[in-house]
Every structure is written in C-alpha cells, then in structure tokens.
Amino acid sequence: MNWVKGFYTKQYDWMDLNDEHMLEAENERLQHLEKFSHRPTQSILELGGGKGYFAVAAALKGYEVTVIELTENAVDHIHKLAQHYHVAEKITVIQGDFYQADLPDQFDVVCYWDSFGIGTDTDQQRLLIRIRQWLKSGATAFIDIYTPWFWAGAAGQSMSFRNGIQREYGFDAEGCRMLDSWWEKGREQDQVMQSLRCYSPADLQLLMNRLDLETVHIEPGGTMDYAEGQYIEKAPLHKAMSYLAVIK
C-alpha cells in the first residue's frame, strides 16, 4: 500500500472544491447517521477524514469528532476549516495511519466514507477488528462500500477538471478492484492511482463472518449515467456506485 499517502496528497492538492458546497453536501451523511444509529450519539470517530468536510459539518451539529487522517495537507485544511467555522474545540485531529493509531477511547459512531477497500481482504479484516474495538457497546459503524458491478462498467470513463487535472477509471476484474488514475494535463507519465477492492453485500458479510460484526442495513447510493452525462442521486442497489453499510 505504498501508493496511499502519495495518491491522497496529490488528490487533495488537485481537488477543485468549494468549501461551503462540500459542507452542505455532508448533510445527507449526517441524516443517515441520525436515522440509523442504534444509540444516542455524542462522539464520532472518522477514519480518513480527508479535507474535513464531514468532521466540521458534524461539529456544527454539536457532535464531538475525532479524525484520523494520513496526509499533512488534508490535516492543515481540517484545522483551517474548523477555525473558520468556530468548531475547533469540538474536533480532535490525529495525523497518522488508522492501522497504527493508538486510541484508548471508544465512540458512539465510527465512520469511514468513500475509501474502504485499500489493500487486501486481510487488511480490510484488520481494520474491521479495530473498528469493533473502537465502538462502544451497542454502537454503530457507517462504511461506504464500492460496488463491483458499477465500477466494472465505468472502466475507461475519463474526465477533465478546470484546473487542468485529468482523471480516468479502470477496473481490475481478477482482483475486483476499482482503479482511479489522476494526472496533470500533458504529464500522464507522472499519474497517481488508487486501487480499491469492491464488495457486494454478500462479499462484505463473508469478510465479517468471524469478526462479531453484522450488517444491519444497506443504503444504496447514487449512480452516474455516462451516456447522458448526468449524476443520479438515488439508485437501486444493482445500479449504484456504492452503498452505505450500517454495521453493529
């Protein structure tokens, strides 16, 4: 997994995002958290917090949030965003690898948005064991899972951003992995790529069979209609790009 820090550092540098719009977009995740949590929620652990949009949105709702994030540039942005929105006292940021971070606390919710699948099945199981240890009794984990059916069909799709960044999707059929390549226009030889294992709900349950964890709800996400160039916010599971697994 040597690619991980290099990819996300570049991706966060290259993302052309509006902070206000991104914070508003986190409301759906917060609604899911409030709807499907199995106990009153005060404390949240977010794994791979990225640029901090979910953490700040949750803090604005009154939650106490601990974030583990690997990259320096993302951690810097989390601190700046938290200060700008006056919620720095509600957010604890730990820069590091969530496979190694030493957290003595337990939480009402553990969430991992948008990047589950780094590494091997064994790596996923190691992470799920850690998540179970971080959950209070009766608490809930929320994990975004990429679907194999969508990403197999998306292979070859590409896009360009206003800042000159190019992106293209691929799919490793043998390993059942979504491939996501980014590069600066004219510098394809310097591209960076992430590789994420995709799981059907049945595959996910097989992964968790001996881990004392259970998926109690599947919430399908959206899909992309590439023929029409349109993103559809709600899709049936068999067409969705990903689904939210609610785990106890």
N, C-alpha and C positions, 0 to 999 in steps of 0.2 A: 504493500500500500504506500510505496514511496511517493506516488503521484499526488497524494491527497492535499498536503499543505500547499504545494506549488500550484495546483489547479485552483483551489479556492481563493488563494491570494490573488491570482490573476483575475478570476471571475469577479471578485468583489471590486477590484480596481476598474474593471471594464463595464460593470453594470451601469446602465444609464437610467437611474431610478429617481422618482420624485418621493421624498421622504413622507410628505403629507398623504399622498395617494397610497403609499405602501402601508402606512399605519391604518388607514381606513379599511384596507383590504384584509387586515387581520381580524376584523370583527366577526367574520364567519367562523374562524377557528375558535374564537372566544365563545361564540354561541354554542358550538359543538361541545366545548369543554364544560360549559354550564349545564347543557342538556344531558350529557352522558356521564358526568362524574358520579361516582357512587358514594360520595361522602361530601360534606361541606368543604369547600376549597378555600384555603388561605395561601398555602405555599406551593410554588410551582418550580420544578427543575426542568430547564430546557437544554437539550443536548444539541450542539452545533447551532448556536444562536445566530449565526450569520451577522448581518449588519444591525440586528437588534430590534427589528420592527415588531415582532411578536412580544418580546420582553417589555418594550416600552408601552405598547398597547395594553398589555395585561396590567402593568404597573399603574397606568392611568385609570384602570378599573378598580384599583385598590389591592391587587394581589402583591404578595412578596415573591420576587422572582430571582432564582439563581440560574446563571447562564454559564455553560462551559463552551468555549469557542477556541478553536485552534489558532487562527490567524491573527497577526498583530493589527493589520489594517481594519479588520472587522471589529476587533475589540476596541480600537480607538473610536470607531464610528458609534459603537454602542454607548460609550461614555459620553460622547458629544451629544448624541440624540437624547440620552437620559437627562443630561444637564439642561438642554434646550427646553424640554418639556417638564422640567422641575420634578422628576421622579427618581433622581439618582439615589436617594436614600432607600428606595424600595427595590433596587436591583443590585445584586452581588454578581460580579463578573469574574470568572476564573479562566485565565488563558491557559489552555492545555489540551491534552488528549483525553477524551472521556473514557478510554480504555484504561487509563492510568490514574486519573484524578482521584484523590483520596477525599471522599466526602463522608463525614461521620453522620450527617443528618439524614432524616427521611422526610418525604414530601407527600402532600395530598394528591399531586399530579406530577407525572413525568411525561414530557412530550418530546417528540423528535420529528420535525417537519421536513419533508422534501428530500432527504438524502439517505434514508435507510437502504442498505444493500451494499455498502462499501465492504470490500473484502470477500471472504469465503463464507459458506454456510456456518462453519465453525466460529468465525468471527462474529456473525450475527447472534449465534447462541451465547457466546461470551458476553456480548452486550446485553442481551435479554436477561441473563443472570444478574448482571449489575443493576439493570432497571428494576428487577424484582426486589433486590436488596435495598434500593432507594425508595421503594414505595412503602408508605405506612400501611398497616393492616386495613384491608378493605378499600385501598386507594386504587387509582386508575392510571393506566398509561395510554397515551394517544400517539400513534405512529403512522405516518404516511408511507404507503407501500406502492411501488410502481407495478403496473400490470404487464405481463409478458405479451398479451395479445395486441395492446395498443402499440407498444414500442417496437414490436416486430414489423408492424405495418408502417411505422414512421421512419424506418431506416431510409436514408437518402434525402430526407427533407432538410432544407437549409434556409437560413435567414440572414439578413444584414441589419445592423443597428446604425443609428445616426452617427455614432462616434467612430465608424469605420471598422467595427468588430464584426467578424463573421462567425456563424455557428452552424454546425451540421450534426444530425443524428445518425447513428448506426445501431446495429444490433448484432450481438454475438449469440447466434442460435444455439451453439453447442453448450455455452455456459449460461444461457438465458439471461443476458446482461444488456441493459441499455447503455449505449456509448454516446457521449456528448462532447464534441470537439469544438474548441474556441480558438480563434487566432486573429491577429491584426491583418487587415487587408494588405495583400502583397507579401505577407510573411507566413505563409501556410506551413513552411518548414519548422516554424517555432510554435506550432499549435500545442495546446494543452488539452488533455482529455480526462473526463471522469468515466468510470465504469461502475454501474450499479446493478446488483442482482435483482431481478424481478420475481415476484412471488404471487401466485394465485392464492386465494384464501385457504384452499386445501393444502398448498405447499407451506404456507405460514404455520398452519396448525401442526403439520408434521415437524416443522422446525422447533415447535414449542412443546412437543408431546411429553417430554420428561423434565420440563422446567417449572412445573407447578404454576403455569400461566394459561389463561384461556381467553380467546377472542369472544367477547360478548356482543359486539355489534360491528357491522361493516357498513360504512357510509361511502358510497361511490362519489368520486369527484367529477371533474369536467372532462371534456374531450375537445380535440381540435379537428375541424373539418378542413383539411388542406385543400380540397377541391374548391371550396367557397372562400377560403382564407378567413374562416370565422371560428372563434373560440366559443364553445357552448358550455355554460357554467355548470349545468346539471346533466349527467348522462347516466344511462343504465350501466350496471357493473360491466357487462360484456363489451361495452364501448369505451369505458372510462380509461383515462391515462393513469389514474391511481385511485386508491381508496384509503379511507381513514380506518385503521384497525383500532378499536377500543378494547383494551386488554386489562384483565384483572388477574 
